[in-house]
Amino acid sequence: MNIEELAKLAPQELRKELAGLRREQFSLRMQHVTGQLTETHKLKALRCSIARVKTVLTQKLSVGV
């Protein structure tokens, strides 16, 4: 998701999105540790997505929307 799409979501939806991304990150980390992950670039992209969601969530909560 890009920033514009994330900005339209409510804080509860952002938290759900964050939880889903963290579950996916855990899964990819386990695959990486066991040697099953061939596309390691997905880990970095996922970390960026998590940071993006956390940034938008923090902005929404600090404004009080």
N, C-alpha and C positions, 0 to 999 in steps of 0.2 A: 504494500500500500504506500502511496505517496503522502506527503504532508497535507495536501488539500483534502484528501479523503479522510485522513485521520482527524483533521480539525473539525469535520462535520459530525464526528461521533461523540456521544455522551461519555462522561467519565466511567460509567459502569461498563459500557461497551469497550472502552479502551482497556479497562482492567481485564476483561475477558480475552481480548486480543493479546494482551501481554502474557496472560497465563498460557494461552495456546502457543505463543512463540517460545516461551520458556520450556514447555513440554517438548516442543520440536527440537530445541537446542540440546536438551538432555538426551534425546534419542540420537541426535547426530554425534554428540560427544561419545556416547557408548559405542556407536558404530566405528568412530575414529579409533577408540582405544582397542577395540577388538580387531581392527584392521579391515573392516568391511566397507568403510567409507572411501570411495574413490574420488569423489568430487569435493575436495576439502575446501574449495572456495565458498561453499555454501555456509560454512561456519562463520566466516567473516561477514557475509551478507546478512546472515541471521542476527549477528551481534549489532550490526548497523540498524536493522529493523527494530530490534528491541530498544536501542537508544532513541530512535525516532519516536516510538510510542511513548516512552518514558518522558521525553521532552515535551510532547504535546500534552500529556496528562499533567505534568507539573505546571505548564502554562495555564491550563484550564483551572486547576485547583488554586493557583495563586491569584487569579483574577476573580474567582468565586462564581464561575459560570456553572 
